[in-house]
Amino acid sequence: MTQPSNPATDRQRIADERRHREAALDETIEASFPASDPPSTDPNPNAPVAAELAPRPSAGDAIPPNCQVIEVHVAELNQLFNAIDPAPFRQRDLDPNAEEFIVGWAREVPADASLALVVHLDRPAGLPEEPAILKDAIREFFADRAQAARRRLRQLFQRGRTSLIIGIAFLTVSLLLSDLLARLFGNQHVGEILRESLVIGGWVAMWRPMEVFLYDWWPIRADARLADRLSAMPVRISYRTDADSDAWRSDWPAAPAPLKSLGAAERRTRSSHGLAPDPVAAGKREDDT
């Protein structure tokens, strides 16, 4: 005969079984996914991250609101400029990689948006006037790019006008010759082939001026307008405070950028333009003497 069960005992047994199952499940999870990082003993493990996210001291132009900010991170300002350009501070060309980065960023923003440049520098502040000198150098560089683009546009239109005159003259001669051949050969197949060939050749001669005046000019004009926007953008430098306080002494503009030794092709180019052959090599020769 079956004895009646005790409700309290049943509840206790069910609770024990549930605890055993949960403990077994926890052991299985720990065995399958072991902890990759030991517990941290640092009382404030997020301190380095908070230091990186803290606002850095900066100097230069004020960044207006609703402005598309182009951010460049360099260890020193020398990295922004072409290392083989011996021109003074404000006339030096930007490094090709830096120019490509800045222009590429500017192309991605709307054409009517105002631009600004923030240079994150991995050294403390140096000369008080270095933000102004950097702005002048960037302004003059992109202003020169805008002038060069407009020169290319004027040259393109000049070639287009010359091509148009040549194309119209050739088309006129082709049409006159096609009419002459139509009278000479009448409805003969040879006359029709020659006439159609002259007409097609005349219109092919018009292809280049049509390409110039319909398609080739507006990308150059867009480049000139973009360079104008980049030359007018405010420039600000963000400094790092936990670096060597004297690092600015070996950086631009306090010190000129080290010139790279030129290759044979570059030396020939400089000689053909009446420039000094190689400042680095010349300095070495003077040291040897």
Secondary structure, 3 states (H helix, E strand, C coil): CCCCCCHHHHHHHHHHHHHHHHHHHHHHHHHHCCCCCCCCCCCCCCHHHHHHHCCCCEEECCCCCCCEEEEEEECCHHHHECCCCCCCHHHCCECHHHHHHHHHHHHHCCCCCCEEEEEEECCCCCCCCHHHHHHHHHHHHHHHHHHHHHHHHHHHHHHHHHHHHHHHHHHHHHHHHHHHHHHHHCCCHHHHHHHHHHHHHHHHHCHHHHHHHHHHHHHHHHHHHHHHHHHCCCEEEECCCCCCCCHHHHCCCCCCCCCCCCCHHHHHHHHHCCCCCCHHHHHHHHHHC
